[in-house]
């Protein structure tokens, strides 16, 4: 039987093997590089700026990004229709002002009693401290309160001496503001009068769609444009932080008389803030760098609730000729001061101020 010879690969000389290995190492190093590889972004933008001085900066950057194959993300930016709100590790208990004061007189005792009751139901929630607001107390906790925890807090507050059972509202978690607008309602009504915020508020209050919903501010009514007969109504309501109300209201249509109106989500636009320290527009009280407060009536270095005790106009001064008498107890200040913003005859926080209407809307 004839034997078939095996094909053995031919071995290359050593010099050729070394040459091929060297070519593999240097492969790609001498190739021409692209504009994006050899260019410096800052230098190239400056060169484009010098070459096309008439083009705006935005166009220059677009040309530079196109050369680097940098594409801008497509699609509309998602608007934020709810505020983030405070921490959810809180329980808010609405109360009358006198009850808030009585609880704040002995907060340590109340915190200990609440924690002992929470231990009794084997809850891991613990109250840390209590702080007051004008019409509520805020109980800060170590975790997010469950419905069973809120019911324990409610029962305890109701049985505090001096607080009636019907004077305590159900404790709730912190809420956020939901910003909405209503479109499709004419600015002029069949009566010939312009629609008002009171008309909108009364209608929504009696609507099944708005049942259980609380407004965070008075509705604001404006024209869609100067010559338009259509109104846009801006409303702010309280919502949960995950926007559960938003899901039921946005893009929902309803009848307003014989017209069909629709809810739309809108970006957070609370207007220009007014500082409650110096009563100027443009920054919030939290960001104010002032070290004190000013009275919105007389601009004195005190709060308006202490105006009668500290303002020169209400204090007695017998060194003057004739002597200046003290404002009688229970009577308002008889002096009229100028608004710090518009110089009008009203306080700096008066809603009739032209600055208020301009900045708030």
Beta strands, then each sheet from edge to edge (+ up, - down):
strand 1: 90-94
strand 2: 127-132
strand 3: 136-141
strand 4: 176-186
strand 5: 220-223
strand 6: 230-239
strand 7: 253-256
strand 8: 259-265
sheet 1: 1+ 3- 2+
sheet 2: 5+ 6- 4+ 8- 7+
end
